[in-house]
Amino acid sequence: MSAPVIGKDPQIGQQLKSLRDQDILIVGSGNIVHNLPKVLWGSNPKPYEWAIEFDEWVKEKLIGRDFEALTSHYLDSAAGRLSIPVPDHYFPLLYTLGAVNNDDKLTFIYEGIQNGSISMRTLSFGLN
């Protein structure tokens, strides 16, 4: 599996991967769905359907290890474009995917959407 191509530097994931050999933990901090203009305030607002759709799409691609789709096709749907109006909170996921080994176990630590438009999905690769 090759590192995903991110921005102008496709080597970032591979560079991060080399840190794992030194027992360094790699953490990507962001949100899969992150649309602040669409935030719903109040007590436990219902998530937007597009936010649920895109968060589930990402989950399916992670489970299937389809990192190419996560890297290249995240804006192909209306749900993707609404979920990622700017990529700054999505790219940390892609950088960390470049450091994943084939035998790493995927664990979803937390799943949920807050304020209608912010995915709080938390995952790890390799930690058991």
C-alpha positions as CSV (number, residue, x, y, z in Angstrom):
1,M,0.0,0.0,0.0
2,S,1.5,3.4,-1.0
3,A,1.1,6.6,0.9
4,P,-1.8,8.8,-0.2
5,V,-0.9,11.8,-2.4
6,I,-1.6,14.9,-0.3
7,G,-1.3,18.4,-1.7
8,K,2.0,19.0,-3.4
9,D,4.1,16.5,-1.3
10,P,3.2,12.9,-1.7
11,Q,6.0,11.8,0.6
12,I,4.5,13.2,3.8
13,G,2.8,10.0,4.8
14,Q,6.0,7.9,4.1
15,Q,8.1,10.3,6.1
16,L,5.7,10.0,9.0
17,K,5.7,6.2,8.6
18,S,9.5,6.2,9.2
19,L,8.8,7.7,12.7
20,R,6.8,4.6,13.7
21,D,10.1,2.6,13.4
22,Q,11.4,4.9,16.2
23,D,8.3,4.1,18.4
24,I,6.9,7.6,17.9
25,L,3.1,7.9,18.1
26,I,1.5,9.7,15.1
27,V,-1.6,11.7,15.9
28,G,-3.8,13.5,13.3
29,S,-6.1,16.0,14.8
30,G,-9.0,17.3,12.8
31,N,-12.6,16.4,11.9
32,I,-13.8,14.3,9.0
33,V,-16.9,16.5,8.8
34,H,-16.2,20.1,9.7
35,N,-18.6,22.8,8.4
36,L,-18.7,25.6,10.9
37,P,-21.1,27.8,8.9
38,K,-23.7,25.0,9.2
39,V,-23.2,24.4,13.0
40,L,-26.5,24.0,14.8
41,W,-26.5,25.4,18.3
42,G,-28.7,24.1,21.1
43,S,-29.1,21.0,23.2
44,N,-28.1,17.9,21.2
45,P,-29.1,19.0,17.6
46,K,-29.8,16.3,15.1
47,P,-26.9,15.8,12.6
48,Y,-27.5,16.8,9.0
49,E,-28.1,13.9,6.6
50,W,-25.2,14.9,4.5
51,A,-22.9,14.8,7.5
52,I,-24.0,11.3,8.4
53,E,-23.7,10.2,4.8
54,F,-20.1,11.5,4.4
55,D,-19.0,10.2,7.9
56,E,-20.3,6.8,7.0
57,W,-18.6,6.9,3.6
58,V,-15.3,7.6,5.2
59,K,-15.9,4.8,7.8
60,E,-16.6,2.3,4.9
61,K,-13.4,3.4,3.1
62,L,-11.3,3.1,6.2
63,I,-12.7,-0.4,6.9
64,G,-12.0,-1.4,3.3
65,R,-8.6,0.3,3.4
66,D,-9.6,2.2,0.3
67,F,-7.2,5.1,1.0
68,E,-7.1,6.1,-2.6
69,A,-10.8,7.0,-2.5
70,L,-10.3,8.9,0.8
71,T,-7.5,10.8,-0.9
72,S,-8.9,11.5,-4.3
73,H,-12.7,11.2,-4.2
74,Y,-13.7,13.0,-1.0
75,L,-15.2,15.9,-2.9
76,D,-17.0,13.8,-5.5
77,S,-20.4,14.0,-3.7
78,A,-22.5,16.9,-2.5
79,A,-22.1,15.3,1.0
80,G,-18.4,15.5,0.7
81,R,-18.4,19.1,-0.5
82,L,-20.7,20.1,2.4
83,S,-18.6,18.1,4.9
84,I,-15.3,19.6,3.7
85,P,-15.8,23.2,2.6
86,V,-12.1,23.7,3.3
87,P,-9.6,20.8,3.8
88,D,-7.6,21.9,6.8
89,H,-9.5,19.6,9.2
90,Y,-9.6,16.7,6.8
91,F,-6.0,16.5,5.7
92,P,-4.6,15.3,9.1
93,L,-6.5,12.0,8.5
94,L,-4.9,11.6,5.1
95,Y,-1.4,12.3,6.5
96,T,-1.8,9.6,9.1
97,L,-3.1,7.1,6.6
98,G,0.2,7.3,4.8
99,A,1.8,5.9,7.9
100,V,-0.5,2.9,8.2
101,N,1.0,-0.6,7.8
102,N,-1.0,-3.4,6.1
103,D,-1.3,-5.4,9.3
104,D,-2.4,-2.5,11.5
105,K,-5.7,-3.1,13.3
106,L,-8.3,-0.4,12.8
107,T,-10.3,0.6,15.9
108,F,-13.1,3.2,16.1
109,I,-12.7,4.7,19.5
110,Y,-15.6,7.1,19.2
111,E,-18.3,7.8,16.6
112,G,-20.7,10.7,16.6
113,I,-21.6,14.1,15.1
114,Q,-21.8,17.2,17.2
115,N,-23.7,20.4,16.5
116,G,-25.1,18.9,13.3
117,S,-22.0,19.4,11.2
118,I,-18.9,18.3,13.1
119,S,-17.8,14.6,13.1
120,M,-16.1,13.6,16.3
121,R,-15.1,10.2,14.8
122,T,-11.9,9.0,16.6
123,L,-9.9,6.1,15.3
124,S,-6.6,4.4,15.6
125,F,-4.4,2.1,13.4
126,G,-2.0,-0.2,15.1
127,L,-3.0,0.3,18.8
128,N,-4.6,-2.8,20.2
